[in-house]
Amino acid sequence: MKTIAANELKIRGVSSIEKALENNVEALISVRGQERYVVMDKDEYNRLRVCELEAALYETRQQITEGEFIEESVEEHIARVRKTAK
């Protein structure tokens, strides 16, 4: 993964990110020698979001299959959430 120093980003701007992403899916931005941020192409970001949503859907389906859910009214749900939040 390509690393971009914050100073380089300050001097060259977005072009330093574009250059780093020419041959990489993501790039790190380091601030004072510490890796702090990750940048990526928007299409890659959207692909990762879809993966997260698919994983959440899979997990939910597994929980339903295993009977790990609660059937309740809206009022009961709100009361349970409020009780849990205390």
Backbone as a printed PyTorch tensor [residue, N CA C, xyz], in Angstrom:
tensor([[[  0.8520,  -1.1710,   0.0000],
         [  0.0000,   0.0000,   0.0000],
         [  0.9000,   1.2360,   0.0000]],

        [[  0.5880,   2.1530,  -0.8510],
         [  1.3490,   3.4030,  -0.9750],
         [  1.0480,   4.3120,   0.2070]],

        [[  2.0820,   4.9780,   0.7150],
         [  1.9140,   5.9420,   1.8060],
         [  2.2020,   7.3420,   1.2830]],

        [[  1.3330,   8.2590,   1.6420],
         [  1.4880,   9.6630,   1.2640],
         [  1.7260,  10.4520,   2.5420]],

        [[  2.8030,  11.1990,   2.5740],
         [  3.0620,  12.0610,   3.7280],
         [  2.1160,  13.2610,   3.6680]],

        [[  1.6450,  13.6880,   4.8110],
         [  0.7240,  14.8280,   4.8750],
         [  1.3380,  16.0540,   4.2060]],

        [[  2.6330,  16.2160,   4.3580],
         [  3.3150,  17.3480,   3.7390],
         [  3.2210,  17.2770,   2.2120]],

        [[  3.3900,  16.0730,   1.6530],
         [  3.2500,  15.8910,   0.2070],
         [  1.8260,  16.2240,  -0.2340]],

        [[  0.8640,  15.8010,   0.5680],
         [ -0.5380,  16.0910,   0.2680],
         [ -0.7870,  17.5940,   0.3070]],

        [[ -0.1510,  18.2540,   1.2630],
         [ -0.3030,  19.7030,   1.3880],
         [  0.2820,  20.4170,   0.1610]],

        [[  1.4040,  19.9280,  -0.3250],
         [  2.0880,  20.5740,  -1.4520],
         [  1.4250,  20.2350,  -2.7870]],

        [[  1.1670,  18.9330,  -3.0050],
         [  0.6820,  18.4810,  -4.3130],
         [ -0.8340,  18.3170,  -4.3840]],

        [[ -1.5090,  18.3140,  -3.2470],
         [ -2.9680,  18.2150,  -3.2410],
         [ -3.4870,  16.8690,  -3.7100]],

        [[ -4.6400,  16.9170,  -4.3350],
         [ -5.3370,  15.7070,  -4.7720],
         [ -4.5170,  14.9080,  -5.7770]],

        [[ -3.6580,  15.5740,  -6.5230],
         [ -2.8560,  14.8430,  -7.5130],
         [ -1.9680,  13.7960,  -6.8480]],

        [[ -1.5470,  14.0270,  -5.6040],
         [ -0.7410,  13.0160,  -4.9070],
         [ -1.5870,  11.7840,  -4.5780]],

        [[ -2.8670,  11.9930,  -4.2960],
         [ -3.7730,  10.8640,  -4.0480],
         [ -4.0260,  10.1170,  -5.3530]],

        [[ -4.2960,  10.8460,  -6.4130],
         [ -4.5330,  10.2110,  -7.7110],
         [ -3.3410,   9.3670,  -8.1320]],

        [[ -2.1490,   9.8930,  -7.9530],
         [ -0.9270,   9.1540,  -8.3060],
         [ -0.8030,   7.8860,  -7.4680]],

        [[ -1.0700,   7.9930,  -6.1680],
         [ -0.9530,   6.8380,  -5.2790],
         [ -1.9670,   5.7570,  -5.6290]],

        [[ -3.1210,   6.1570,  -6.1510],
         [ -4.1720,   5.1920,  -6.4630],
         [ -4.0960,   4.6420,  -7.8850]],

        [[ -3.0970,   5.0750,  -8.6590],
         [ -2.9500,   4.5580, -10.0210],
         [ -2.7470,   3.0440, -10.0250]],

        [[ -1.9280,   2.5420,  -9.0960],
         [ -1.5980,   1.1220,  -9.0620],
         [ -1.9830,   0.4590,  -7.7450]],

        [[ -2.7470,   1.1640,  -6.9220],
         [ -3.1500,   0.6370,  -5.6200],
         [ -4.6400,   0.8850,  -5.4080]],

        [[ -5.2660,   0.0050,  -4.6520],
         [ -6.6840,   0.1590,  -4.3470],
         [ -6.8790,   1.2220,  -3.2720]],

        [[ -5.9320,   1.3310,  -2.3790],
         [ -6.0130,   2.3000,  -1.2890],
         [ -4.6280,   2.8460,  -0.9990]],

        [[ -4.5850,   3.9610,  -0.2930],
         [ -3.3150,   4.5780,   0.0830],
         [ -3.4330,   5.1070,   1.5080]],

        [[ -2.3260,   5.0690,   2.1970],
         [ -2.2590,   5.5930,   3.5640],
         [ -1.7860,   7.0370,   3.5400]],

        [[ -2.2810,   7.8240,   4.4550],
         [ -1.7700,   9.1760,   4.6600],
         [ -1.1310,   9.1900,   6.0300]],

        [[  0.1350,   9.5770,   6.0450],
         [  0.8440,   9.6290,   7.3280],
         [  1.0120,  11.0720,   7.7690]],

        [[  0.8500,  11.2730,   9.0600],
         [  1.0080,  12.5920,   9.6620],
         [  2.1170,  12.4740,  10.6950]],

        [[  3.1800,  13.2290,  10.4850],
         [  4.3580,  13.1870,  11.3590],
         [  4.8600,  11.7570,  11.5680]],

        [[  4.8820,  10.9990,  10.4690],
         [  5.4040,   9.6430,  10.5200],
         [  4.4270,   8.5880,  11.0150]],

        [[  3.2520,   8.9810,  11.4500],
         [  2.2380,   8.0390,  11.9390],
         [  1.1630,   7.8380,  10.8680]],

        [[  0.8740,   6.5740,  10.5470],
         [ -0.1900,   6.2910,   9.5920],
         [ -1.5240,   6.6460,  10.2390]],

        [[ -2.2650,   7.5640,   9.6250],
         [ -3.4820,   8.0800,  10.2640],
         [ -4.7520,   7.8670,   9.4480]],

        [[ -4.6630,   7.9320,   8.1410],
         [ -5.8610,   7.8960,   7.3020],
         [ -5.6610,   6.9560,   6.1250]],

        [[ -6.7840,   6.4720,   5.5910],
         [ -6.7690,   5.6560,   4.3830],
         [ -7.6740,   6.3370,   3.3680]],

        [[ -7.1920,   6.4500,   2.1420],
         [ -8.0130,   6.9890,   1.0590],
         [ -8.1540,   5.9160,  -0.0070]],

        [[ -9.3000,   5.9530,  -0.6840],
         [ -9.5480,   4.9850,  -1.7530],
         [-10.4960,   5.5870,  -2.7630]],

        [[-10.5470,   4.9620,  -3.9090],
         [-11.4540,   5.3560,  -4.9610],
         [-12.8960,   5.1570,  -4.4840]],

        [[-13.7930,   6.0260,  -4.9110],
         [-15.1860,   5.9460,  -4.4740],
         [-15.8240,   4.6130,  -4.8600]],

        [[-15.4900,   4.0790,  -6.0300],
         [-16.0540,   2.7820,  -6.4410],
         [-15.6430,   1.6780,  -5.4770]],

        [[-14.3960,   1.7050,  -5.0200],
         [-13.9280,   0.7100,  -4.0490],
         [-14.6520,   0.8850,  -2.7170]],

        [[-14.8270,   2.1220,  -2.3030],
         [-15.5620,   2.4040,  -1.0680],
         [-16.9830,   1.8480,  -1.1630]],

        [[-17.6530,   2.1080,  -2.2810],
         [-19.0130,   1.6050,  -2.4670],
         [-19.0500,   0.0850,  -2.4680]],

        [[-18.0370,  -0.5560,  -3.0590],
         [-17.9630,  -2.0170,  -3.0610],
         [-17.8560,  -2.5430,  -1.6320]],

        [[-17.0330,  -1.8840,  -0.8190],
         [-16.8840,  -2.2960,   0.5750],
         [-18.1750,  -2.0930,   1.3550]],

        [[-18.8920,  -1.0270,   1.0930],
         [-20.1780,  -0.7840,   1.7620],
         [-21.1700,  -1.8990,   1.4260]],

        [[-21.2080,  -2.3050,   0.1570],
         [-22.0910,  -3.3970,  -0.2490],
         [-21.7060,  -4.6780,   0.4930]],

        [[-20.4060,  -4.9350,   0.6210],
         [-19.9410,  -6.1210,   1.3650],
         [-20.4030,  -6.0580,   2.8190]],

        [[-20.3050,  -4.8970,   3.4430],
         [-20.7690,  -4.7420,   4.8260],
         [-22.2620,  -5.0200,   4.9460]],

        [[-23.0380,  -4.4930,   4.0100],
         [-24.4820,  -4.6990,   4.0420],
         [-24.8380,  -6.1620,   3.8130]],

        [[-24.1290,  -6.8260,   2.9060],
         [-24.3730,  -8.2480,   2.6610],
         [-24.0160,  -9.0820,   3.8940]],

        [[-22.9380,  -8.7260,   4.5710],
         [-22.5430,  -9.4310,   5.7950],
         [-23.5980,  -9.2400,   6.8860]],

        [[-24.1240,  -8.0370,   7.0090],
         [-25.1630,  -7.7660,   8.0100],
         [-26.4340,  -8.5470,   7.6840]],

        [[-26.7930,  -8.6090,   6.4050],
         [-27.9680,  -9.3640,   5.9890],
         [-27.7780, -10.8530,   6.2780]],

        [[-26.5980, -11.3840,   5.9860],
         [-26.2980, -12.7910,   6.2650],
         [-26.4160, -13.0750,   7.7610]],

        [[-25.8370, -12.1970,   8.5720],
         [-25.8850, -12.3660,  10.0260],
         [-27.3300, -12.3330,  10.5270]],

        [[-28.1240, -11.4240,  10.0020],
         [-29.5270, -11.3220,  10.4030],
         [-30.2960, -12.5810,  10.0280]],

        [[-30.0520, -13.0840,   8.8310],
         [-30.7290, -14.3190,   8.4070],
         [-30.3430, -15.4940,   9.2930]],

        [[-29.0690, -15.5530,   9.6870],
         [-28.6070, -16.6170,  10.5900],
         [-29.3270, -16.5170,  11.9330]],

        [[-29.4420, -15.3030,  12.4590],
         [-30.1180, -15.1010,  13.7400],
         [-31.5850, -15.5130,  13.6560]],

        [[-32.2420, -15.1950,  12.5680],
         [-33.6440, -15.5860,  12.3940],
         [-33.7550, -17.1040,  12.3290]],

        [[-32.8750, -17.7330,  11.5660],
         [-32.8710, -19.1960,  11.4540],
         [-32.6920, -19.8510,  12.8180]],

        [[-31.8260, -19.2580,  13.6450],
         [-31.5250, -19.8200,  14.9580],
         [-32.5070, -19.3600,  16.0390]],

        [[-33.5210, -18.5860,  15.6520],
         [-34.5310, -18.1390,  16.6020],
         [-34.0560, -17.0460,  17.5490]],

        [[-33.0100, -16.3560,  17.1710],
         [-32.4550, -15.2910,  18.0110],
         [-33.0810, -13.9420,  17.6580]],

        [[-34.3600, -13.8040,  17.9370],
         [-35.0420, -12.5380,  17.6790],
         [-36.2030, -12.4060,  18.6570]],

        [[-36.7420, -11.2170,  18.7310],
         [-37.8480, -10.9370,  19.6400],
         [-38.9950, -10.3660,  18.8180]],

        [[-40.1860, -10.9280,  19.0140],
         [-41.3830, -10.3630,  18.3970],
         [-42.0980,  -9.5400,  19.4490]],

        [[-42.3070,  -8.2420,  19.1540],
         [-42.9510,  -7.3640,  20.1240],
         [-43.5700,  -6.1780,  19.4140]],

        [[-44.4440,  -5.4970,  20.1040],
         [-45.0650,  -4.3000,  19.5390],
         [-44.0670,  -3.1440,  19.5900]],

        [[-44.4060,  -2.0720,  18.9180],
         [-43.5590,  -0.8780,  18.9320],
         [-43.4060,  -0.3720,  20.3650]],

        [[-44.4970,  -0.3240,  21.0830],
         [-44.4640,   0.1760,  22.4630],
         [-43.5700,  -0.7000,  23.3450]],

        [[-43.6920,  -2.0190,  23.1810],
         [-42.8490,  -2.9400,  23.9580],
         [-41.3730,  -2.7580,  23.6020]],

        [[-41.1060,  -2.5700,  22.3270],
         [-39.7220,  -2.3800,  21.8730],
         [-39.1280,  -1.1070,  22.4740]],

        [[-39.8680,  -0.0140,  22.4060],
         [-39.3840,   1.2580,  22.9550],
         [-39.1440,   1.1290,  24.4510]],

        [[-40.0390,   0.4760,  25.1630],
         [-39.8730,   0.2800,  26.6090],
         [-38.6250,  -0.5460,  26.8960]],

        [[-38.3920,  -1.6040,  26.1020],
         [-37.2100,  -2.4460,  26.3140],
         [-35.9250,  -1.6800,  26.0330]],

        [[-35.9290,  -0.8870,  24.9620],
         [-34.7390,  -0.0970,  24.6340],
         [-34.4500,   0.9300,  25.7110]],

        [[-35.4830,   1.6030,  26.1950],
         [-35.2990,   2.6010,  27.2660],
         [-34.7720,   1.9420,  28.5320]],

        [[-35.2880,   0.7700,  28.8590],
         [-34.8470,   0.0590,  30.0620],
         [-33.3760,  -0.3500,  29.9240]],

        [[-32.9850,  -0.7960,  28.7420],
         [-31.6040,  -1.2110,  28.4850],
         [-30.6460,  -0.0160,  28.5260]],

        [[-31.1130,   1.1600,  28.1030],
         [-30.2660,   2.3490,  28.0270],
         [-29.9370,   2.9280,  29.3920]],

        [[-30.6850,   2.5510,  30.4270],
         [-30.4570,   3.1210,  31.7620],
         [-29.2330,   2.5570,  32.4120]]])
